């Protein structure tokens, strides 16, 4: 399948609420995941080469977001019937192997991905302390099989600006990755 781009949800959109179970079995709500400056929501999975390409950066982001006062969660929304490598037990293994400090949540019915208009993995959404969307799009220009280093510069510029109370540029590039694997008959209208 060809790669998919993020839908670029309109800036200012209020973060949709969620209550999801983490790979470790604990349940998390949006409100408990937020930091004092905001929340980074990353739609991701285990098997996607675009996500595997940034595993180390995701580990660093988990630590750095916490230091900046920004919460972070990963959400896995793929259909696990057809993609068993993304099942919760595999999510727990992936999170442990990478030392992720953020909750890695399972969106079993894919309703949270639909609420956020998530389209690909990885797909990044950054919300401020009032839960308004201030950044959506790519981590950086690096992709699998390129020589461009993974440095997170696009997302990190937004994170730093948010933590400092500075404006975040509205000129943002869409994320690119594997399309979310929708359960049969569940692909949302925004996916065309």
C-alpha positions as CSV (number, residue, x, y, z in Angstrom):
1,X,0.0,0.0,0.0
2,X,1.2,3.5,-0.7
3,X,2.1,5.8,2.3
4,X,-0.6,8.0,3.7
5,X,-0.5,11.6,4.8
6,X,-2.1,13.1,7.9
7,X,-5.4,14.9,7.5
8,X,-4.1,18.1,9.0
9,X,-6.9,18.5,11.5
10,X,-7.7,22.3,11.8
11,X,-5.6,24.2,14.3
12,X,-7.6,25.2,17.4
13,X,-9.6,21.9,17.4
14,X,-10.2,20.8,21.0
15,X,-8.7,17.5,21.9
16,X,-11.3,14.7,21.7
17,X,-11.6,12.9,25.1
18,X,-10.6,9.3,25.4
19,X,-10.5,6.5,28.0
20,X,-8.2,3.7,26.8
21,X,-6.4,0.8,28.2
22,X,-2.6,0.9,28.1
23,X,-0.3,-2.0,27.0
24,X,0.4,-2.5,30.8
25,X,-3.3,-3.0,31.5
26,X,-3.9,0.3,33.2
27,X,-6.7,2.6,32.0
28,X,-5.9,6.2,31.1
29,X,-8.1,9.3,30.3
30,X,-7.0,12.3,28.4
31,X,-7.2,14.6,31.4
32,X,-4.7,12.5,33.4
33,X,-2.2,12.4,30.5
34,X,-1.9,16.2,30.1
35,X,1.1,18.1,31.4
36,X,0.9,21.7,32.7
37,X,1.7,23.0,29.2
38,X,-0.2,20.5,27.1
39,X,-0.3,17.1,25.6
40,X,1.3,15.3,22.6
41,X,-0.8,12.5,21.1
42,X,1.0,10.1,18.7
43,X,-0.9,7.6,16.7
44,X,1.6,4.8,16.2
45,X,2.0,1.0,16.0
46,X,4.6,-1.8,16.3
47,X,4.9,-3.1,12.7
48,X,5.1,0.1,10.6
49,X,8.5,0.8,9.2
50,X,7.9,4.6,9.5
51,X,7.4,4.2,13.3
52,X,10.3,1.7,13.7
53,X,12.4,4.3,12.0
54,X,11.8,6.8,14.9
55,X,11.7,4.5,17.9
56,X,14.8,6.1,19.4
57,X,13.3,9.6,18.9
58,X,10.0,8.5,20.5
59,X,12.0,7.3,23.5
60,X,13.7,10.7,23.8
61,X,10.5,12.6,23.2
62,X,8.9,10.7,26.2
63,X,11.6,12.0,28.5
64,X,11.9,15.5,27.0
65,X,8.1,16.1,26.9
66,X,8.0,15.3,30.6
67,X,10.9,17.8,31.3
68,X,9.0,20.5,29.3
69,X,5.8,20.0,31.3
70,X,4.0,18.4,28.3
71,X,2.2,15.0,28.6
72,X,2.7,12.4,25.9
73,X,0.7,9.3,24.9
74,X,1.0,6.8,22.1
75,X,-2.2,5.4,20.7
76,X,-2.3,2.2,18.6
77,X,-5.5,2.0,16.5
78,X,-4.8,-0.7,14.0
79,X,-7.1,-3.7,13.4
80,X,-5.3,-6.5,15.4
81,X,-7.3,-9.3,13.8
82,X,-5.5,-8.7,10.5
83,X,-2.3,-7.2,12.1
84,X,-1.6,-9.3,15.2
85,X,1.9,-7.8,15.5
86,X,0.1,-4.7,16.9
87,X,-1.8,-6.6,19.6
88,X,-1.6,-5.3,23.2
89,X,0.9,-8.0,24.3
90,X,3.2,-7.0,21.5
91,X,2.6,-3.3,22.4
92,X,3.8,-4.0,25.9
93,X,6.9,-5.8,24.6
94,X,7.7,-2.9,22.2
95,X,7.2,-0.3,24.9
96,X,9.5,-2.2,27.3
97,X,12.2,-2.9,24.7
98,X,12.4,0.8,23.9
99,X,12.1,2.1,27.5
100,X,9.1,4.3,26.7
101,X,8.0,6.3,29.7
102,X,4.7,7.4,28.1
103,X,1.5,5.4,28.2
104,X,1.0,3.3,25.0
105,X,-2.8,3.0,24.6
106,X,-4.9,0.5,22.6
107,X,-7.8,2.0,20.6
108,X,-9.7,-1.3,20.2
109,X,-12.7,0.1,18.4
110,X,-10.8,2.7,16.4
111,X,-13.1,5.4,17.6
112,X,-10.3,7.6,19.0
113,X,-8.4,7.5,15.7
114,X,-11.6,8.6,14.0
115,X,-12.2,11.4,16.5
116,X,-8.7,12.8,15.8
117,X,-9.0,12.1,12.1
118,X,-5.8,10.1,12.4
119,X,-4.7,8.7,9.0
120,X,-1.2,7.3,9.3
121,X,1.5,6.0,11.7
122,X,3.1,8.0,12.9
123,X,0.6,10.9,13.2
124,X,1.4,13.7,15.7
125,X,-1.1,16.0,17.5
126,X,0.1,18.6,20.0
127,X,-2.5,20.4,22.2
128,X,-1.9,23.4,24.5
129,X,-3.0,23.6,28.1
130,X,-6.6,24.6,27.1
131,X,-6.6,21.4,24.9
132,X,-6.5,23.4,21.6
133,X,-4.6,21.9,18.7
134,X,-1.4,23.9,18.1
135,X,0.6,21.5,15.9
136,X,-0.2,18.5,13.7
137,X,2.0,17.0,11.2
138,X,5.4,15.5,10.8
139,X,8.2,14.8,13.3
140,X,10.9,15.9,10.8
141,X,12.0,15.3,7.1
142,X,13.5,11.9,7.8
143,X,11.9,8.8,6.3
144,X,13.0,5.1,6.2
145,X,15.7,4.4,3.5
146,X,16.9,8.1,3.4
147,X,20.1,9.6,4.6
148,X,18.2,12.4,6.5
149,X,18.9,12.0,10.2
150,X,16.0,11.6,12.7
151,X,16.1,14.7,14.8
152,X,12.5,15.6,15.4
153,X,13.1,19.2,14.4
154,X,9.6,20.1,13.2
155,X,7.8,18.7,16.3
156,X,10.5,19.7,18.7
157,X,10.3,23.4,17.5
158,X,6.6,23.3,18.3
159,X,7.2,21.6,21.7
160,X,9.8,24.1,22.7
161,X,7.6,27.1,21.6
162,X,4.6,25.7,23.5
163,X,6.6,25.2,26.7
164,X,8.0,28.7,26.4
165,X,4.6,30.3,25.7
166,X,5.7,31.4,22.3
167,X,3.6,31.2,19.1
168,X,3.8,28.1,17.0
169,X,4.1,28.7,13.2
170,X,0.9,27.6,11.4
171,X,3.0,26.5,8.4
172,X,3.2,22.8,9.2
173,X,4.0,19.8,7.0
174,X,1.7,16.7,7.0
175,X,3.0,13.5,8.6
176,X,3.7,10.6,6.2
177,X,3.5,6.9,7.1
178,X,1.6,3.7,6.8
179,X,-2.1,4.2,6.7
180,X,-4.0,3.1,9.8
181,X,-5.2,-0.4,9.3
182,X,-9.0,-0.1,9.6
183,X,-11.1,-3.1,10.5
184,X,-13.2,-4.3,7.5
185,X,-15.9,-1.8,6.7
186,X,-14.6,0.7,9.3
187,X,-12.5,3.1,7.2
188,X,-13.8,6.6,8.0
189,X,-15.2,9.0,5.3
190,X,-12.2,11.3,5.6
191,X,-10.0,8.5,4.2
192,X,-11.7,8.9,0.9
